Amino acid sequence: MSFDSFGDFLAMGGHGFYVWWAYLLTAVVVALILVWPVWRRRRFLREQRGRLRRSRALGGQTGSSSDAPET
């Protein structure tokens, strides 16, 4: 299919609105598929760091350690 002008190319024979929205939606979905795991990993690591800090803080207050042998 050939177009006489850039405007005709964007119009896509009257279907441009749907074509370009489909391209945009596809690009957004692909971007989310690529970025979502990175966000989830960062969130997971941040939560684990917080749990480790709380665990160390509570262990230090009670004076007992899970590694210490019972006597």
N, CA, C, O and CB atoms as a CASP TS submission, in Angstrom:
PFRMAT TS
TARGET T0000
AUTHOR 0000-0000-0000
METHOD Language model
MODEL 1
PARENT N/A
ATOM      1  N   MET     1       0.857  -1.163   0.000  1.00  0.00           N
ATOM      2  CA  MET     1       0.000   0.000   0.000  1.00  0.00           C
ATOM      3  C   MET     1       0.906   1.230   0.000  1.00  0.00           C
ATOM      4  O   MET     1       1.824   1.324   0.815  1.00  0.00           O
ATOM      5  CB  MET     1      -0.977  -0.004   1.228  1.00  0.00           C
ATOM      6  N   SER     2       0.658   2.154  -0.891  1.00  0.00           N
ATOM      7  CA  SER     2       1.468   3.377  -0.935  1.00  0.00           C
ATOM      8  C   SER     2       0.614   4.564  -0.504  1.00  0.00           C
ATOM      9  O   SER     2      -0.603   4.577  -0.691  1.00  0.00           O
ATOM     10  CB  SER     2       2.053   3.611  -2.360  1.00  0.00           C
ATOM     11  N   PHE     3       1.273   5.550   0.071  1.00  0.00           N
ATOM     12  CA  PHE     3       0.583   6.734   0.566  1.00  0.00           C
ATOM     13  C   PHE     3       1.132   7.956  -0.152  1.00  0.00           C
ATOM     14  O   PHE     3       2.328   8.034  -0.436  1.00  0.00           O
ATOM     15  CB  PHE     3       0.743   6.877   2.106  1.00  0.00           C
ATOM     16  N   ASP     4       0.247   8.918  -0.448  1.00  0.00           N
ATOM     17  CA  ASP     4       0.650  10.130  -1.152  1.00  0.00           C
ATOM     18  C   ASP     4       1.313  11.142  -0.226  1.00  0.00           C
ATOM     19  O   ASP     4       2.102  11.969  -0.684  1.00  0.00           O
ATOM     20  CB  ASP     4      -0.549  10.761  -1.821  1.00  0.00           C
ATOM     21  N   SER     5       1.007  11.093   1.066  1.00  0.00           N
ATOM     22  CA  SER     5       1.586  12.047   2.007  1.00  0.00           C
ATOM     23  C   SER     5       1.693  11.398   3.389  1.00  0.00           C
ATOM     24  O   SER     5       1.148  10.324   3.644  1.00  0.00           O
ATOM     25  CB  SER     5       0.733  13.348   2.071  1.00  0.00           C
ATOM     26  N   PHE     6       2.407  12.085   4.257  1.00  0.00           N
ATOM     27  CA  PHE     6       2.545  11.595   5.617  1.00  0.00           C
ATOM     28  C   PHE     6       1.187  11.584   6.325  1.00  0.00           C
ATOM     29  O   PHE     6       0.916  10.688   7.124  1.00  0.00           O
ATOM     30  CB  PHE     6       3.551  12.455   6.395  1.00  0.00           C
ATOM     31  N   GLY     7       0.341  12.564   6.041  1.00  0.00           N
ATOM     32  CA  GLY     7      -1.005  12.614   6.617  1.00  0.00           C
ATOM     33  C   GLY     7      -1.829  11.401   6.203  1.00  0.00           C
ATOM     34  O   GLY     7      -2.573  10.842   7.009  1.00  0.00           O
ATOM     35  N   ASP     8      -1.692  10.996   4.935  1.00  0.00           N
ATOM     36  CA  ASP     8      -2.387   9.789   4.481  1.00  0.00           C
ATOM     37  C   ASP     8      -1.860   8.550   5.206  1.00  0.00           C
ATOM     38  O   ASP     8      -2.613   7.638   5.548  1.00  0.00           O
ATOM     39  CB  ASP     8      -2.230   9.618   2.959  1.00  0.00           C
ATOM     40  N   PHE     9      -0.542   8.548   5.429  1.00  0.00           N
ATOM     41  CA  PHE     9       0.045   7.431   6.158  1.00  0.00           C
ATOM     42  C   PHE     9      -0.528   7.348   7.567  1.00  0.00           C
ATOM     43  O   PHE     9      -0.881   6.265   8.034  1.00  0.00           O
ATOM     44  CB  PHE     9       1.570   7.568   6.211  1.00  0.00           C
ATOM     45  N   LEU    10      -0.620   8.490   8.246  1.00  0.00           N
ATOM     46  CA  LEU    10      -1.174   8.496   9.603  1.00  0.00           C
ATOM     47  C   LEU    10      -2.651   8.129   9.617  1.00  0.00           C
ATOM     48  O   LEU    10      -3.127   7.491  10.555  1.00  0.00           O
ATOM     49  CB  LEU    10      -0.981   9.863  10.243  1.00  0.00           C
ATOM     50  N   ALA    11      -3.375   8.529   8.581  1.00  0.00           N
ATOM     51  CA  ALA    11      -4.809   8.242   8.517  1.00  0.00           C
ATOM     52  C   ALA    11      -5.077   6.772   8.208  1.00  0.00           C
ATOM     53  O   ALA    11      -6.132   6.248   8.566  1.00  0.00           O
ATOM     54  CB  ALA    11      -5.476   9.121   7.465  1.00  0.00           C
ATOM     55  N   MET    12      -4.141   6.108   7.551  1.00  0.00           N
ATOM     56  CA  MET    12      -4.255   4.681   7.212  1.00  0.00           C
ATOM     57  C   MET    12      -5.589   4.352   6.546  1.00  0.00           C
ATOM     58  O   MET    12      -6.240   3.364   6.887  1.00  0.00           O
ATOM     59  CB  MET    12      -4.088   3.828   8.466  1.00  0.00           C
ATOM     60  N   GLY    13      -5.978   5.178   5.609  1.00  0.00           N
ATOM     61  CA  GLY    13      -7.212   4.900   4.873  1.00  0.00           C
ATOM     62  C   GLY    13      -8.449   4.972   5.755  1.00  0.00           C
ATOM     63  O   GLY    13      -9.429   4.264   5.520  1.00  0.00           O
ATOM     64  N   GLY    14      -8.404   5.825   6.766  1.00  0.00           N
ATOM     65  CA  GLY    14      -9.548   5.973   7.657  1.00  0.00           C
ATOM     66  C   GLY    14      -9.480   5.095   8.896  1.00  0.00           C
ATOM     67  O   GLY    14     -10.324   5.213   9.783  1.00  0.00           O
ATOM     68  N   HIS    15      -8.501   4.227   8.969  1.00  0.00           N
ATOM     69  CA  HIS    15      -8.371   3.320  10.101  1.00  0.00           C
ATOM     70  C   HIS    15      -7.207   3.689  11.013  1.00  0.00           C
ATOM     71  O   HIS    15      -6.874   2.931  11.924  1.00  0.00           O
ATOM     72  CB  HIS    15      -8.200   1.907   9.608  1.00  0.00           C
ATOM     73  N   GLY    16      -6.599   4.817  10.786  1.00  0.00           N
ATOM     74  CA  GLY    16      -5.414   5.222  11.532  1.00  0.00           C
ATOM     75  C   GLY    16      -5.615   5.272  13.029  1.00  0.00           C
ATOM     76  O   GLY    16      -4.746   4.844  13.789  1.00  0.00           O
ATOM     77  N   PHE    17      -6.757   5.793  13.463  1.00  0.00           N
ATOM     78  CA  PHE    17      -7.026   5.898  14.898  1.00  0.00           C
ATOM     79  C   PHE    17      -6.899   4.530  15.561  1.00  0.00           C
ATOM     80  O   PHE    17      -6.243   4.408  16.595  1.00  0.00           O
ATOM     81  CB  PHE    17      -8.432   6.486  15.147  1.00  0.00           C
ATOM     82  N   TYR    18      -7.512   3.510  14.987  1.00  0.00           N
ATOM     83  CA  TYR    18      -7.491   2.173  15.561  1.00  0.00           C
ATOM     84  C   TYR    18      -6.108   1.527  15.444  1.00  0.00           C
ATOM     85  O   TYR    18      -5.644   0.851  16.362  1.00  0.00           O
ATOM     86  CB  TYR    18      -8.533   1.298  14.881  1.00  0.00           C
ATOM     87  N   VAL    19      -5.461   1.751  14.294  1.00  0.00           N
ATOM     88  CA  VAL    19      -4.135   1.168  14.081  1.00  0.00           C
ATOM     89  C   VAL    19      -3.138   1.729  15.078  1.00  0.00           C
ATOM     90  O   VAL    19      -2.397   0.971  15.704  1.00  0.00           O
ATOM     91  CB  VAL    19      -3.651   1.429  12.648  1.00  0.00           C
ATOM     92  N   TRP    20      -3.109   3.055  15.236  1.00  0.00           N
ATOM     93  CA  TRP    20      -2.124   3.664  16.127  1.00  0.00           C
ATOM     94  C   TRP    20      -2.414   3.387  17.585  1.00  0.00           C
ATOM     95  O   TRP    20      -1.482   3.253  18.379  1.00  0.00           O
ATOM     96  CB  TRP    20      -2.070   5.148  15.901  1.00  0.00           C
ATOM     97  N   TRP    21      -3.682   3.296  17.962  1.00  0.00           N
ATOM     98  CA  TRP    21      -4.003   2.912  19.336  1.00  0.00           C
ATOM     99  C   TRP    21      -3.580   1.473  19.605  1.00  0.00           C
ATOM    100  O   TRP    21      -3.126   1.153  20.704  1.00  0.00           O
ATOM    101  CB  TRP    21      -5.507   3.083  19.605  1.00  0.00           C
ATOM    102  N   ALA    22      -3.727   0.601  18.603  1.00  0.00           N
ATOM    103  CA  ALA    22      -3.290  -0.788  18.774  1.00  0.00           C
ATOM    104  C   ALA    22      -1.777  -0.847  18.967  1.00  0.00           C
ATOM    105  O   ALA    22      -1.291  -1.587  19.822  1.00  0.00           O
ATOM    106  CB  ALA    22      -3.710  -1.646  17.557  1.00  0.00           C
ATOM    107  N   TYR    23      -1.027  -0.070  18.175  1.00  0.00           N
ATOM    108  CA  TYR    23       0.428  -0.022  18.354  1.00  0.00           C
ATOM    109  C   TYR    23       0.786   0.521  19.733  1.00  0.00           C
ATOM    110  O   TYR    23       1.665  -0.024  20.401  1.00  0.00           O
ATOM    111  CB  TYR    23       1.079   0.844  17.259  1.00  0.00           C
ATOM    112  N   LEU    24       0.128   1.569  20.162  1.00  0.00           N
ATOM    113  CA  LEU    24       0.411   2.168  21.470  1.00  0.00           C
ATOM    114  C   LEU    24       0.116   1.182  22.595  1.00  0.00           C
ATOM    115  O   LEU    24       0.924   1.005  23.507  1.00  0.00           O
ATOM    116  CB  LEU    24      -0.413   3.453  21.663  1.00  0.00           C
ATOM    117  N   LEU    25      -1.041   0.549  22.523  1.00  0.00           N
ATOM    118  CA  LEU    25      -1.414  -0.419  23.552  1.00  0.00           C
ATOM    119  C   LEU    25      -0.417  -1.574  23.598  1.00  0.00           C
ATOM    120  O   LEU    25      -0.033  -2.023  24.678  1.00  0.00           O
ATOM    121  CB  LEU    25      -2.831  -0.953  23.298  1.00  0.00           C
ATOM    122  N   THR    26      -0.003  -2.049  22.441  1.00  0.00           N
ATOM    123  CA  THR    26       0.978  -3.127  22.389  1.00  0.00           C
ATOM    124  C   THR    26       2.295  -2.696  23.017  1.00  0.00           C
ATOM    125  O   THR    26       2.898  -3.457  23.773  1.00  0.00           O
ATOM    126  CB  THR    26       1.204  -3.575  20.947  1.00  0.00           C
ATOM    127  N   ALA    27       2.746  -1.485  22.712  1.00  0.00           N
ATOM    128  CA  ALA    27       4.002  -0.978  23.277  1.00  0.00           C
ATOM    129  C   ALA    27       3.904  -0.859  24.795  1.00  0.00           C
ATOM    130  O   ALA    27       4.863  -1.175  25.499  1.00  0.00           O
ATOM    131  CB  ALA    27       4.360   0.389  22.660  1.00  0.00           C
ATOM    132  N   VAL    28       2.770  -0.413  25.304  1.00  0.00           N
ATOM    133  CA  VAL    28       2.583  -0.283  26.753  1.00  0.00           C
ATOM    134  C   VAL    28       2.606  -1.658  27.419  1.00  0.00           C
ATOM    135  O   VAL    28       3.239  -1.834  28.461  1.00  0.00           O
ATOM    136  CB  VAL    28       1.253   0.442  27.068  1.00  0.00           C
ATOM    137  N   VAL    29       1.929  -2.616  26.828  1.00  0.00           N
ATOM    138  CA  VAL    29       1.892  -3.962  27.406  1.00  0.00           C
ATOM    139  C   VAL    29       3.287  -4.579  27.407  1.00  0.00           C
ATOM    140  O   VAL    29       3.702  -5.168  28.405  1.00  0.00           O
ATOM    141  CB  VAL    29       0.911  -4.863  26.626  1.00  0.00           C
ATOM    142  N   VAL    30       4.009  -4.451  26.306  1.00  0.00           N
ATOM    143  CA  VAL    30       5.369  -4.997  26.242  1.00  0.00           C
ATOM    144  C   VAL    30       6.265  -4.310  27.271  1.00  0.00           C
ATOM    145  O   VAL    30       7.066  -4.976  27.926  1.00  0.00           O
ATOM    146  CB  VAL    30       5.959  -4.830  24.820  1.00  0.00           C
ATOM    147  N   ALA    31       6.145  -3.001  27.423  1.00  0.00           N
ATOM    148  CA  ALA    31       6.942  -2.278  28.410  1.00  0.00           C
ATOM    149  C   ALA    31       6.624  -2.777  29.825  1.00  0.00           C
ATOM    150  O   ALA    31       7.535  -2.967  30.631  1.00  0.00           O
ATOM    151  CB  ALA    31       6.684  -0.757  28.302  1.00  0.00           C
ATOM    152  N   LEU    32       5.363  -2.984  30.125  1.00  0.00           N
ATOM    153  CA  LEU    32       4.983  -3.490  31.449  1.00  0.00           C
ATOM    154  C   LEU    32       5.520  -4.898  31.683  1.00  0.00           C
ATOM    155  O   LEU    32       5.959  -5.223  32.786  1.00  0.00           O
ATOM    156  CB  LEU    32       3.459  -3.483  31.604  1.00  0.00           C
ATOM    157  N   ILE    33       5.485  -5.725  30.653  1.00  0.00           N
ATOM    158  CA  ILE    33       6.009  -7.082  30.779  1.00  0.00           C
ATOM    159  C   ILE    33       7.499  -7.050  31.092  1.00  0.00           C
ATOM    160  O   ILE    33       8.000  -7.900  31.830  1.00  0.00           O
ATOM    161  CB  ILE    33       5.751  -7.883  29.493  1.00  0.00           C
ATOM    162  N   LEU    34       8.199  -6.084  30.540  1.00  0.00           N
ATOM    163  CA  LEU    34       9.639  -5.976  30.781  1.00  0.00           C
ATOM    164  C   LEU    34       9.959  -5.333  32.129  1.00  0.00           C
ATOM    165  O   LEU    34      10.936  -5.714  32.774  1.00  0.00           O
ATOM    166  CB  LEU    34      10.290  -5.176  29.669  1.00  0.00           C
ATOM    167  N   VAL    35       9.158  -4.372  32.561  1.00  0.00           N
ATOM    168  CA  VAL    35       9.462  -3.593  33.768  1.00  0.00           C
ATOM    169  C   VAL    35       8.887  -4.226  35.030  1.00  0.00           C
ATOM    170  O   VAL    35       9.491  -4.107  36.096  1.00  0.00           O
ATOM    171  CB  VAL    35       8.926  -2.179  33.622  1.00  0.00           C
ATOM    172  N   TRP    36       7.764  -4.880  34.944  1.00  0.00           N
ATOM    173  CA  TRP    36       7.073  -5.427  36.114  1.00  0.00           C
ATOM    174  C   TRP    36       7.963  -6.348  36.959  1.00  0.00           C
ATOM    175  O   TRP    36       7.992  -6.185  38.179  1.00  0.00           O
ATOM    176  CB  TRP    36       5.841  -6.186  35.667  1.00  0.00           C
ATOM    177  N   PRO    37       8.685  -7.300  36.374  1.00  0.00           N
ATOM    178  CA  PRO    37       9.536  -8.161  37.212  1.00  0.00           C
ATOM    179  C   PRO    37      10.622  -7.382  37.960  1.00  0.00           C
ATOM    180  O   PRO    37      10.977  -7.750  39.080  1.00  0.00           O
ATOM    181  CB  PRO    37      10.188  -9.229  36.352  1.00  0.00           C
ATOM    182  N   VAL    38      11.141  -6.334  37.372  1.00  0.00           N
ATOM    183  CA  VAL    38      12.155  -5.514  38.039  1.00  0.00           C
ATOM    184  C   VAL    38      11.537  -4.843  39.255  1.00  0.00           C
ATOM    185  O   VAL    38      12.141  -4.831  40.328  1.00  0.00           O
ATOM    186  CB  VAL    38      12.745  -4.453  37.069  1.00  0.00           C
ATOM    187  N   TRP    39      10.356  -4.290  39.106  1.00  0.00           N
ATOM    188  CA  TRP    39       9.660  -3.657  40.236  1.00  0.00           C
ATOM    189  C   TRP    39       9.390  -4.673  41.344  1.00  0.00           C
ATOM    190  O   TRP    39       9.607  -4.397  42.524  1.00  0.00           O
ATOM    191  CB  TRP    39       8.333  -3.022  39.767  1.00  0.00           C
ATOM    192  N   ARG    40       8.914  -5.854  40.941  1.00  0.00           N
ATOM    193  CA  ARG    40       8.603  -6.876  41.933  1.00  0.00           C
ATOM    194  C   ARG    40       9.861  -7.320  42.687  1.00  0.00           C
ATOM    195  O   ARG    40       9.824  -7.504  43.904  1.00  0.00           O
ATOM    196  CB  ARG    40       7.939  -8.081  41.259  1.00  0.00           C
ATOM    197  N   ARG    41      10.967  -7.490  41.969  1.00  0.00           N
ATOM    198  CA  ARG    41      12.221  -7.911  42.607  1.00  0.00           C
ATOM    199  C   ARG    41      12.698  -6.854  43.595  1.00  0.00           C
ATOM    200  O   ARG    41      13.100  -7.182  44.711  1.00  0.00           O
ATOM    201  CB  ARG    41      13.311  -8.176  41.545  1.00  0.00           C
ATOM    202  N   ARG    42      12.655  -5.598  43.192  1.00  0.00           N
ATOM    203  CA  ARG    42      13.070  -4.518  44.100  1.00  0.00           C
ATOM    204  C   ARG    42      12.197  -4.490  45.343  1.00  0.00           C
ATOM    205  O   ARG    42      12.694  -4.315  46.456  1.00  0.00           O
ATOM    206  CB  ARG    42      13.010  -3.159  43.388  1.00  0.00           C
ATOM    207  N   ARG    43      10.893  -4.662  45.152  1.00  0.00           N
ATOM    208  CA  ARG    43       9.976  -4.661  46.297  1.00  0.00           C
ATOM    209  C   ARG    43      10.275  -5.842  47.222  1.00  0.00           C
ATOM    210  O   ARG    43      10.305  -5.689  48.443  1.00  0.00           O
ATOM    211  CB  ARG    43       8.505  -4.716  45.815  1.00  0.00           C
ATOM    212  N   PHE    44      10.496  -7.016  46.635  1.00  0.00           N
ATOM    213  CA  PHE    44      10.808  -8.202  47.427  1.00  0.00           C
ATOM    214  C   PHE    44      12.078  -7.997  48.233  1.00  0.00           C
ATOM    215  O   PHE    44      12.115  -8.300  49.426  1.00  0.00           O
ATOM    216  CB  PHE    44      10.950  -9.427  46.524  1.00  0.00           C
ATOM    217  N   LEU    45      13.123  -7.483  47.590  1.00  0.00           N
ATOM    218  CA  LEU    45      14.387  -7.266  48.283  1.00  0.00           C
ATOM    219  C   LEU    45      14.250  -6.221  49.391  1.00  0.00           C
ATOM    220  O   LEU    45      14.837  -6.369  50.463  1.00  0.00           O
ATOM    221  CB  LEU    45      15.461  -6.836  47.290  1.00  0.00           C
ATOM    222  N   ARG    46      13.477  -5.168  49.131  1.00  0.00           N
ATOM    223  CA  ARG    46      13.247  -4.140  50.156  1.00  0.00           C
ATOM    224  C   ARG    46      12.513  -4.746  51.354  1.00  0.00           C
ATOM    225  O   ARG    46      12.855  -4.453  52.500  1.00  0.00           O
ATOM    226  CB  ARG    46      12.433  -2.951  49.570  1.00  0.00           C
ATOM    227  N   GLU    47      11.507  -5.588  51.100  1.00  0.00           N
ATOM    228  CA  GLU    47      10.777  -6.232  52.187  1.00  0.00           C
ATOM    229  C   GLU    47      11.690  -7.160  52.979  1.00  0.00           C
ATOM    230  O   GLU    47      11.620  -7.199  54.207  1.00  0.00           O
ATOM    231  CB  GLU    47       9.576  -7.012  51.639  1.00  0.00           C
ATOM    232  N   GLN    48      12.537  -7.897  52.292  1.00  0.00           N
ATOM    233  CA  GLN    48      13.443  -8.818  52.980  1.00  0.00           C
ATOM    234  C   GLN    48      14.456  -8.066  53.832  1.00  0.00           C
ATOM    235  O   GLN    48      14.778  -8.503  54.938  1.00  0.00           O
ATOM    236  CB  GLN    48      14.169  -9.704  51.970  1.00  0.00           C
ATOM    237  N   ARG    49      14.966  -6.933  53.329  1.00  0.00           N
ATOM    238  CA  ARG    49      15.886  -6.121  54.132  1.00  0.00           C
ATOM    239  C   ARG    49      15.189  -5.629  55.396  1.00  0.00           C
ATOM    240  O   ARG    49      15.779  -5.640  56.476  1.00  0.00           O
ATOM    241  CB  ARG    49      16.418  -4.922  53.311  1.00  0.00           C
ATOM    242  N   GLY    50      13.938  -5.198  55.264  1.00  0.00           N
ATOM    243  CA  GLY    50      13.175  -4.743  56.430  1.00  0.00           C
ATOM    244  C   GLY    50      12.960  -5.857  57.434  1.00  0.00           C
ATOM    245  O   GLY    50      13.090  -5.639  58.639  1.00  0.00           O
ATOM    246  N   ARG    51      12.633  -7.047  56.955  1.00  0.00           N
ATOM    247  CA  ARG    51      12.446  -8.189  57.862  1.00  0.00           C
ATOM    248  C   ARG    51      13.743  -8.533  58.573  1.00  0.00           C
ATOM    249  O   ARG    51      13.743  -8.831  59.767  1.00  0.00           O
ATOM    250  CB  ARG    51      11.929  -9.415  57.091  1.00  0.00           C
ATOM    251  N   LEU    52      14.853  -8.493  57.838  1.00  0.00           N
ATOM    252  CA  LEU    52      16.145  -8.792  58.456  1.00  0.00           C
ATOM    253  C   LEU    52      16.491  -7.766  59.527  1.00  0.00           C
ATOM    254  O   LEU    52      16.976  -8.129  60.599  1.00  0.00           O
ATOM    255  CB  LEU    52      17.248  -8.834  57.394  1.00  0.00           C
ATOM    256  N   ARG    53      16.246  -6.490  59.247  1.00  0.00           N
ATOM    257  CA  ARG    53      16.502  -5.440  60.245  1.00  0.00           C
ATOM    258  C   ARG    53      15.647  -5.645  61.491  1.00  0.00           C
ATOM    259  O   ARG    53      16.146  -5.562  62.613  1.00  0.00           O
ATOM    260  CB  ARG    53      16.229  -4.049  59.645  1.00  0.00           C
ATOM    261  N   ARG    54      14.356  -5.914  61.290  1.00  0.00           N
ATOM    262  CA  ARG    54      13.463  -6.140  62.434  1.00  0.00           C
ATOM    263  C   ARG    54      13.897  -7.375  63.223  1.00  0.00           C
ATOM    264  O   ARG    54      13.879  -7.376  64.454  1.00  0.00           O
ATOM    265  CB  ARG    54      12.002  -6.300  61.957  1.00  0.00           C
ATOM    266  N   SER    55      14.278  -8.403  62.513  1.00  0.00           N
ATOM    267  CA  SER    55      14.721  -9.630  63.172  1.00  0.00           C
ATOM    268  C   SER    55      15.964  -9.372  64.007  1.00  0.00           C
ATOM    269  O   SER    55      16.060  -9.832  65.145  1.00  0.00           O
ATOM    270  CB  SER    55      14.995 -10.728  62.140  1.00  0.00           C
ATOM    271  N   ARG    56      16.916  -8.637  63.445  1.00  0.00           N
ATOM    272  CA  ARG    56      18.138  -8.325  64.186  1.00  0.00           C
ATOM    273  C   ARG    56      17.836  -7.412  65.371  1.00  0.00           C
ATOM    274  O   ARG    56      18.427  -7.573  66.439  1.00  0.00           O
ATOM    275  CB  ARG    56      19.174  -7.667  63.260  1.00  0.00           C
ATOM    276  N   ALA    57      16.933  -6.467  65.200  1.00  0.00           N
ATOM    277  CA  ALA    57      16.581  -5.545  66.279  1.00  0.00           C
ATOM    278  C   ALA    57      15.899  -6.298  67.420  1.00  0.00           C
ATOM    279  O   ALA    57      16.199  -6.054  68.589  1.00  0.00           O
ATOM    280  CB  ALA    57      15.662  -4.420  65.755  1.00  0.00           C
ATOM    281  N   LEU    58      15.001  -7.196  67.096  1.00  0.00           N
ATOM    282  CA  LEU    58      14.319  -7.959  68.146  1.00  0.00           C
ATOM    283  C   LEU    58      15.270  -8.923  68.815  1.00  0.00           C
ATOM    284  O   LEU    58      15.195  -9.108  70.030  1.00  0.00           O
ATOM    285  CB  LEU    58      13.124  -8.720  67.574  1.00  0.00           C
ATOM    286  N   GLY    59      16.156  -9.539  68.073  1.00  0.00           N
ATOM    287  CA  GLY    59      17.133 -10.467  68.643  1.00  0.00           C
ATOM    288  C   GLY    59      18.074  -9.770  69.586  1.00  0.00           C
ATOM    289  O   GLY    59      18.476 -10.342  70.600  1.00  0.00           O
ATOM    290  N   GLY    60      18.434  -8.539  69.271  1.00  0.00           N
ATOM    291  CA  GLY    60      19.344  -7.783  70.127  1.00  0.00           C
ATOM    292  C   GLY    60      18.682  -7.347  71.419  1.00  0.00           C
ATOM    293  O   GLY    60      19.361  -7.229  72.438  1.00  0.00           O
ATOM    294  N   GLN    61      17.376  -7.103  71.413  1.00  0.00           N
ATOM    295  CA  GLN    61      16.676  -6.643  72.611  1.00  0.00           C
ATOM    296  C   GLN    61      16.475  -7.772  73.614  1.00  0.00           C
ATOM    297  O   GLN    61      16.572  -7.544  74.820  1.00  0.00           O
ATOM    298  CB  GLN    61      15.330  -6.042  72.236  1.00  0.00           C
ATOM    299  N   THR    62      16.200  -8.971  73.145  1.00  0.00           N
ATOM    300  CA  THR    62      15.911 -10.063  74.068  1.00  0.00           C
ATOM    301  C   THR    62      17.170 -10.707  74.602  1.00  0.00           C
ATOM    302  O   THR    62      17.131 -11.387  75.627  1.00  0.00           O
ATOM    303  CB  THR    62      15.060 -11.102  73.394  1.00  0.00           C
ATOM    304  N   GLY    63      18.293 -10.503  73.920  1.00  0.00           N
ATOM    305  CA  GLY    63      19.533 -11.070  74.379  1.00  0.00           C
ATOM    306  C   GLY    63      19.711 -12.516  73.997  1.00  0.00           C
ATOM    307  O   GLY    63      20.724 -13.123  74.346  1.00  0.00           O
ATOM    308  N   SER    64      18.755 -13.087  73.289  1.00  0.00           N
ATOM    309  CA  SER    64      18.880 -14.473  72.848  1.00  0.00           C
ATOM    310  C   SER    64      19.110 -14.513  71.356  1.00  0.00           C
ATOM    311  O   SER    64      18.669 -13.641  70.607  1.00  0.00           O
ATOM    312  CB  SER    64      17.632 -15.289  73.220  1.00  0.00           C
ATOM    313  N   SER    65      19.805 -15.536  70.954  1.00  0.00           N
ATOM    314  CA  SER    65      20.083 -15.713  69.539  1.00  0.00           C
ATOM    315  C   SER    65      19.678 -17.124  69.165  1.00  0.00           C
ATOM    316  O   SER    65      19.820 -18.044  69.971  1.00  0.00           O
ATOM    317  CB  SER    65      21.586 -15.444  69.209  1.00  0.00           C
ATOM    318  N   SER    66      19.184 -17.306  67.972  1.00  0.00           N
ATOM    319  CA  SER    66      18.785 -18.639  67.542  1.00  0.00           C
ATOM    320  C   SER    66      19.995 -19.529  67.326  1.00  0.00           C
ATOM    321  O   SER    66      19.865 -20.753  67.305  1.00  0.00           O
ATOM    322  CB  SER    66      17.958 -18.562  66.268  1.00  0.00           C
ATOM    323  N   ASP    67      21.208 -18.916  67.159  1.00  0.00           N
ATOM    324  CA  ASP    67      22.422 -19.689  66.953  1.00  0.00           C
ATOM    325  C   ASP    67      23.058 -20.125  68.276  1.00  0.00           C
ATOM    326  O   ASP    67      23.907 -21.017  68.275  1.00  0.00           O
ATOM    327  CB  ASP    67      23.417 -18.880  66.142  1.00  0.00           C
ATOM    328  N   ALA    68      22.676 -19.531  69.388  1.00  0.00           N
ATOM    329  CA  ALA    68      23.290 -19.843  70.671  1.00  0.00           C
ATOM    330  C   ALA    68      22.773 -21.182  71.190  1.00  0.00           C
ATOM    331  O   ALA    68      21.574 -21.450  71.123  1.00  0.00           O
ATOM    332  CB  ALA    68      23.012 -18.725  71.692  1.00  0.00           C
ATOM    333  N   PRO    69      23.659 -22.015  71.703  1.00  0.00           N
ATOM    334  CA  PRO    69      23.202 -23.315  72.235  1.00  0.00           C
ATOM    335  C   PRO    69      22.436 -23.118  73.540  1.00  0.00           C
ATOM    336  O   PRO    69      22.724 -22.206  74.314  1.00  0.00           O
ATOM    337  CB  PRO    69      24.405 -24.270  72.465  1.00  0.00           C
ATOM    338  N   GLU    70      21.470 -23.976  73.764  1.00  0.00           N
ATOM    339  CA  GLU    70      20.691 -23.886  74.987  1.00  0.00           C
ATOM    340  C   GLU    70      21.463 -24.545  76.112  1.00  0.00           C
ATOM    341  O   GLU    70      22.056 -25.607  75.918  1.00  0.00           O
ATOM    342  CB  GLU    70      19.302 -24.537  74.814  1.00  0.00           C
ATOM    343  N   THR    71      21.464 -23.934  77.280  1.00  0.00           N
ATOM    344  CA  THR    71      22.156 -24.518  78.443  1.00  0.00           C
ATOM    345  C   THR    71      21.233 -24.638  79.613  1.00  0.00           C
ATOM    346  O   THR    71      21.641 -25.107  80.676  1.00  0.00           O
ATOM    347  CB  THR    71      23.366 -23.687  78.833  1.00  0.00           C
TER
END
